[in-house]
């Protein structure tokens, strides 16, 4: 077993430990999480024969909350309830935690399939401390499981597309195709918003091929999973008729008061929300398309041969990755949804930034392991501090822009907040980053610029706690957010 594989296993283990440690939510919201629990308890107590009754009661009472045609959530949740011998939000949170570990693992697998081993290591290290996915991995939502299914589908498509580069193209990979269909069907049954991801999935598959083209088998990959999803609903509900009413109720949920107040804004609002939680990753992301597409056209103009080499193949994979990212982001530019619905953008961005750092920047190719450890630990300290400030100290349950900005004191708030101190894991990451930086800078092969970089990392690590000191409240400031929990105040929202 190579050192790269061992490093990936260790990073996935660290990511799993973080997610297991943060799975400690005591109080869940009375919005989506509460309704998921009510539906799941009915299925757990009475089996799927209670499914038609759940559909009728959902349409009769409040169709703005998660629709019961998400039978994949109910099926996986019932299995988890059986294992745990308890059916509550905590069980669904455990499903999210396991899905969070799967997300980190799939980032590593995608990194190995698409890029070099060092890029996979950096991408996995970046994915470990994603504030958004650390939070989704501890909540009773279905979004982390949905993200894991989508990443698994992308990995299977990458494997199938790689057949175009081998001499074994005529031998179909039936196992990978079966896993792909299963992942896509489960994604459809978990969240119907996968409809908005289909253009990105098709673009991903077509661009990864040696000769980009649409094949008849691609239509089967697109049409079979939704057909299986509808067939599963008809079988469980003993009829087709309520499906149209459920879809209509889902469409009307876009105009719900909660969506109007908290999930509307300028078209680039999704990127603002992602940048607020991960400023380093999404601050570097705008440079990636110039590196992915600009360098390719520059080489073509210079008359380089069209022979596929490792660098050219990695660049083509980065282009496909950015196309998928861009198409998903473009769809949600015009939909009133929050970070939970396009959470897959976060791991895709980390893969792109890792490729840019490791395979495009000259300094990234020459940095030692100690320097990488110092830089990544500094980045981890920042993101862990943002995670604690937003989701732990301020108890944000739904990651809308308004809730995130109030938690980070970007906008004033009249909600009384308790004092906050950076947790021990943030301080440890900062100190380790400074130590590794000084150890690398002290080596004779580095020049004075390395010492300056080490000093910058040290000052960042030591000054980080001051960036997140408690802020004063402003009496009378408008909040209009149900996302910050204060003692005795329930959370109420309907977002689907």
BELHU-V503372 format. One record per residue. RES is the residue in one letter. SS is DSSP state (H for helix, E for strand, - for the rest). OMEGA is omega in degrees with one decimal (* if undefined). BURIAL is + if it has 24 or more other C-alpha atoms within 12 Angstrom, else -. Layout:
res=(RES | RES)
ss=(SS | SS)
omega=(OMEGA | OMEGA)
burial=(BURIAL | BURIAL)
//
This chain:
res=(X | X | X | X | X | X | X | X | X | X | X | X | X | X | X | X | X | X | X | X | X | X | X | X | X | X | X | X | X | X | X | X | X | X | X | X | X | X | X | X | X | X | X | X | X | X | X | X | X | X | X | X | X | X | X | X | X | X | X | X | X | X | X | X | X | X | X | X | X | X | X | X | X | X | X | X | X | X | X | X | X | X | X | X | X | X | X | X | X | X | X | X | X | X | X | X | X | X | X | X | X | X | X | X | X | X | X | X | X | X | X | X | X | X | X | X | X | X | X | X | X | X | X | X | X | X | X | X | X | X | X | X | X | X | X | X | X | X | X | X | X | X | X | X | X | X | X | X | X | X | X | X | X | X | X | X | X | X | X | X | X | X | X | X | X | X | X | X | X | X | X | X | X | X | X | X | X | X | X | X | X | X | X | X | X | X | X | X | X | X | X | X | X | X | X | X | X | X | X | X | X | X | X | X | X | X | X | X | X | X | X | X | X | X | X | X | X | X | X | X | X | X | X | X | X | X | X | X | X | X | X | X | X | X | X | X | X | X | X | X | X | X | X | X | X | X | X | X | X | X | X | X | X | X | X | X | X | X | X | X | X | X | X | X | X | X | X | X | X | X | X | X | X | X | X | X | X | X | X | X | X | X | X | X | X | X | X | X | X | X | X | X | X | X | X | X | X | X | X | X | X | X | X | X | X | X | X | X | X | X | X | X | X | X | X | X | X | X | X | X | X | X | X | X | X | X | X | X | X | X | X | X | X | X | X | X | X | X | X | X | X | X | X | X | X | X | X | X | X | X | X | X | X | X | X | X | X | X | X | X | X | X | X | X | X | X | X | X | X | X | X | X | X | X | X | X | X | X | X | X | X | X | X | X | X | X | X | X | X | X | X | X | X | X | X | X | X | X | X | X | X | X | X | X | X | X | X | X | X | X | X | X | X | X | X | X | X | X | X | X | X | X | X | X | X | X | X | X | X | X | X | X | X | X | X | X | X | X | X | X | X | X | X | X | X | X | X | X | X | X | X | X | X | X | X | X | X | X | X | X | X | X | X | X | X | X | X | X | X | X | X | X | X | X | X | X | X | X | X | X | X | X | X | X | X | X | X | X | X | X | X | X | X | X | X | X)
ss=(- | - | H | H | H | H | H | H | H | H | H | H | H | H | H | H | H | H | H | H | H | H | - | - | - | - | - | - | - | - | - | H | H | H | H | H | H | H | H | H | H | H | H | H | H | H | H | H | H | H | H | H | H | H | H | H | H | H | H | H | H | - | - | - | - | - | - | - | - | - | H | H | H | H | H | H | H | H | H | H | H | H | H | H | - | - | - | - | H | H | H | H | H | H | H | H | H | H | H | H | H | H | H | H | H | H | H | H | H | H | H | H | H | H | - | - | H | H | H | H | H | H | H | H | H | H | H | H | - | - | H | H | H | H | H | H | - | - | - | - | - | - | H | H | H | H | H | H | H | H | H | H | H | H | H | H | H | H | H | H | H | H | H | H | H | - | - | - | - | - | - | - | - | H | H | H | H | H | H | H | H | H | H | H | H | H | H | H | H | H | - | H | H | H | H | H | H | H | H | H | H | H | H | H | H | H | H | H | - | - | - | - | - | - | - | H | H | H | H | H | H | H | H | H | H | H | H | H | H | H | H | H | H | H | H | H | H | - | - | - | - | H | H | H | H | H | H | H | H | H | H | H | H | H | H | - | H | H | H | H | H | H | - | - | - | - | - | - | H | H | H | H | H | H | H | H | H | - | H | H | H | H | H | H | H | H | H | H | H | H | H | H | H | H | H | H | H | H | H | H | H | - | - | - | - | - | - | - | - | H | H | H | H | H | H | H | H | H | H | H | H | H | H | H | H | H | H | H | H | H | H | H | - | - | - | - | - | - | H | H | H | H | - | H | H | H | H | H | H | H | H | H | H | H | H | H | H | H | H | H | - | H | H | H | H | H | - | - | H | H | H | H | H | H | H | H | H | H | H | H | H | H | H | H | H | H | H | H | H | H | H | H | H | - | - | E | - | - | - | - | H | H | H | H | H | H | H | - | - | - | - | - | - | - | - | - | - | - | - | - | - | - | - | H | H | H | H | H | H | H | H | H | H | H | H | H | H | H | H | H | H | - | - | - | - | - | - | H | H | H | H | H | H | H | H | H | H | H | H | H | H | H | H | H | H | H | H | - | - | - | - | - | - | - | - | - | - | - | - | - | - | - | - | E | - | - | - | - | - | - | - | - | - | - | - | -)
omega=(-175.6 | 179.1 | 178.6 | 178.7 | 178.1 | 178.5 | 177.8 | 178.9 | 178.6 | 179.6 | 176.9 | 178.1 | 177.3 | 177.5 | 177.5 | 179.8 | 178.2 | -177.9 | 175.6 | -179.7 | -178.5 | 177.1 | -173.5 | 179.5 | -179.7 | -175.9 | -179.2 | -179.4 | 178.4 | 175.8 | -177.6 | -178.3 | 179.6 | -178.5 | 172.3 | -179.2 | 179.1 | 179.8 | -178.0 | 178.5 | 176.6 | 179.9 | -178.4 | -176.8 | -172.7 | -178.5 | -176.8 | 171.7 | 176.2 | -175.7 | 178.5 | 177.5 | 177.3 | 179.5 | -178.7 | -179.6 | 178.3 | -179.4 | -176.7 | -171.9 | -174.6 | -176.9 | -178.9 | -179.2 | -175.2 | -176.8 | -178.3 | 174.6 | 172.3 | -173.9 | 176.5 | 176.8 | -178.9 | -179.4 | 178.9 | 178.3 | 178.1 | 176.6 | 178.7 | 178.2 | 178.3 | 179.0 | -174.8 | -177.2 | 176.0 | -176.5 | 179.5 | 179.8 | -179.5 | 178.3 | 177.0 | 176.9 | 176.7 | 175.1 | 177.7 | 179.8 | 177.3 | 177.2 | 176.9 | 175.0 | 178.2 | 178.6 | 178.7 | 179.3 | -178.4 | 172.9 | 176.9 | 179.8 | 176.6 | 178.2 | 179.2 | -177.4 | -171.9 | -169.8 | 178.3 | -175.2 | 179.1 | 177.8 | 178.2 | 178.9 | -179.0 | 179.7 | 178.6 | 178.0 | 177.4 | -176.9 | -175.9 | -171.3 | 176.7 | -178.8 | -178.9 | -176.0 | 170.2 | 179.1 | 179.7 | 178.4 | 179.0 | -178.1 | 179.9 | 174.9 | 177.7 | -171.4 | 179.2 | 175.8 | 177.6 | 177.9 | 178.9 | 178.5 | 179.5 | 177.6 | 177.2 | 177.5 | 178.0 | 179.4 | 178.4 | 177.8 | 177.1 | 177.4 | -179.9 | 179.5 | -179.4 | 176.6 | 179.8 | -178.2 | -176.2 | 178.2 | -178.7 | -176.1 | -177.5 | -179.6 | -178.4 | 177.1 | -174.6 | 179.3 | -179.9 | 178.3 | 178.8 | 177.7 | 178.1 | 179.5 | 178.3 | -179.9 | 179.8 | 178.2 | 178.7 | 177.6 | 176.4 | -176.1 | 177.1 | -177.8 | -176.8 | 179.7 | 176.1 | 176.0 | -178.2 | -179.7 | -174.0 | 176.4 | 179.4 | -179.5 | 177.7 | 178.4 | 177.5 | -177.6 | -175.8 | -176.4 | -179.2 | -178.2 | -179.3 | 174.3 | -175.7 | 177.7 | 178.4 | -177.7 | 179.2 | -179.7 | 179.1 | 178.4 | 177.2 | 178.7 | -179.8 | -171.8 | -176.4 | -178.8 | 177.5 | 176.4 | 176.9 | 178.1 | 179.2 | 178.8 | 177.2 | 178.1 | -179.4 | -179.0 | -178.8 | -176.1 | -177.4 | 178.8 | -174.9 | -165.5 | -175.3 | -174.7 | 178.5 | 178.2 | 178.8 | 178.7 | 177.6 | 177.3 | 177.1 | 179.0 | -179.3 | 179.2 | 177.6 | -178.6 | 179.5 | -177.2 | 179.3 | 178.7 | -179.0 | -176.7 | -166.6 | -171.6 | 173.2 | 179.3 | 178.0 | -176.7 | -177.0 | 179.1 | 177.7 | -179.8 | 177.3 | 179.4 | 179.8 | 179.0 | -178.8 | -178.8 | -177.9 | -172.8 | -178.0 | -177.7 | -176.1 | 169.7 | 178.2 | -173.3 | -178.8 | 180.0 | -171.6 | -178.6 | 177.2 | 178.4 | -175.3 | -175.8 | -177.9 | -179.7 | -179.4 | 179.4 | 177.7 | 178.0 | 179.7 | 179.7 | -179.6 | 176.8 | 177.0 | -179.3 | -179.1 | -179.0 | -177.8 | 177.4 | -176.3 | -179.4 | 179.9 | 179.8 | 177.4 | 179.0 | 178.2 | 176.6 | 178.0 | 176.9 | 178.4 | -179.7 | 179.7 | 176.3 | 177.8 | 177.8 | -176.2 | -179.4 | 177.4 | 179.8 | -178.3 | 179.0 | -175.2 | 169.8 | -172.8 | 177.8 | -178.3 | 178.7 | -177.1 | -172.5 | -178.0 | -173.1 | 177.2 | 179.9 | 179.7 | 177.9 | -177.4 | 178.1 | 177.2 | 178.6 | -179.6 | 174.2 | 179.7 | -179.7 | 177.2 | 176.8 | -179.2 | -177.9 | -171.1 | -170.7 | 178.7 | -179.8 | 178.9 | -177.9 | 179.2 | 179.6 | -174.9 | -179.7 | 176.9 | -179.7 | 179.5 | 178.9 | 177.1 | 178.6 | 179.7 | -178.7 | -178.1 | 176.7 | 175.9 | 176.0 | 179.4 | 178.7 | 179.3 | -176.3 | 176.9 | 176.4 | 177.1 | 178.2 | -179.0 | -178.0 | -174.4 | -167.7 | -179.7 | -177.5 | -177.8 | 174.4 | 174.9 | -177.7 | 179.7 | -170.6 | 171.7 | -178.4 | -178.4 | -179.9 | -179.8 | -178.2 | 177.6 | 178.1 | -179.1 | 177.8 | 173.4 | 175.6 | -177.5 | -179.2 | 175.8 | 176.6 | -178.2 | -178.2 | 177.5 | 179.0 | -175.0 | 174.3 | 179.3 | -179.2 | -176.7 | -177.5 | 177.3 | -179.5 | 179.7 | 178.5 | 178.9 | 179.7 | 177.5 | 177.8 | 178.9 | -179.9 | -179.9 | 179.5 | 179.3 | 176.4 | 178.7 | -177.8 | -177.7 | 179.7 | -174.6 | -176.7 | -179.5 | -178.1 | -175.6 | 178.6 | 177.3 | 177.9 | 177.2 | 178.6 | 177.8 | 177.7 | 178.2 | 178.5 | 179.1 | -179.9 | 177.8 | -179.2 | -178.6 | -178.2 | -177.9 | -179.6 | -178.8 | -179.5 | -173.9 | 177.0 | 180.0 | -179.7 | -179.8 | 176.8 | 179.1 | -179.3 | 176.8 | 178.9 | -178.3 | 178.9 | -178.8 | 177.9 | 175.1 | -170.7 | -179.9 | -176.2 | 171.2 | -176.5 | 177.8 | -178.5 | 179.2 | 177.0 | -179.6 | 174.8 | 178.0 | -174.8 | -173.2 | *)
burial=(- | - | - | - | - | - | + | + | + | - | + | + | - | - | + | + | - | + | + | + | - | + | + | + | + | - | + | + | + | + | + | + | + | + | + | + | + | + | + | + | + | + | + | + | - | - | - | + | - | - | + | + | - | + | + | - | - | + | + | - | - | + | + | + | + | + | + | + | + | + | + | + | + | + | + | + | + | + | + | + | + | - | - | - | - | - | + | + | + | + | + | + | + | + | + | + | + | + | + | + | + | + | + | + | + | + | + | + | + | + | + | + | + | + | + | + | + | + | + | + | + | + | + | + | + | + | + | + | + | + | + | + | + | + | + | + | + | + | + | + | + | + | + | + | + | + | + | + | + | + | + | + | + | + | + | + | + | + | + | + | + | + | - | + | - | - | - | - | - | - | - | - | - | - | - | + | + | - | + | + | + | + | + | + | + | + | + | + | + | + | + | + | + | + | + | + | + | + | + | + | + | + | + | + | + | + | + | + | + | + | - | - | - | - | - | - | - | + | - | - | + | + | - | + | + | + | - | + | + | + | - | + | + | - | - | + | + | - | - | - | - | + | + | - | - | + | + | - | + | + | + | - | + | + | - | + | - | + | + | + | + | + | + | + | + | - | - | - | + | + | + | + | + | + | + | + | + | + | + | + | + | + | - | - | + | - | - | + | + | - | + | + | + | - | + | + | - | - | - | - | - | - | - | - | - | - | - | - | - | - | + | + | + | + | + | + | + | + | + | + | + | + | + | + | + | + | + | + | + | + | + | + | + | - | + | + | + | + | + | + | + | + | + | + | + | + | + | + | + | + | + | + | + | + | + | + | + | + | + | + | - | - | - | - | - | - | + | - | + | + | + | + | + | + | + | + | + | + | + | + | + | + | + | + | + | + | + | + | + | + | + | + | + | + | + | + | + | + | + | + | + | + | + | + | + | + | + | + | + | - | - | + | + | - | + | + | + | - | - | + | - | + | - | - | + | + | + | + | + | + | + | + | + | + | + | + | + | + | + | + | + | - | - | - | - | - | - | - | - | + | + | - | + | + | + | + | + | + | - | + | + | + | + | + | + | - | - | + | - | + | + | - | - | - | - | - | - | - | + | + | + | + | + | + | + | - | - | - | - | - | + | + | + | + | + | +)
//
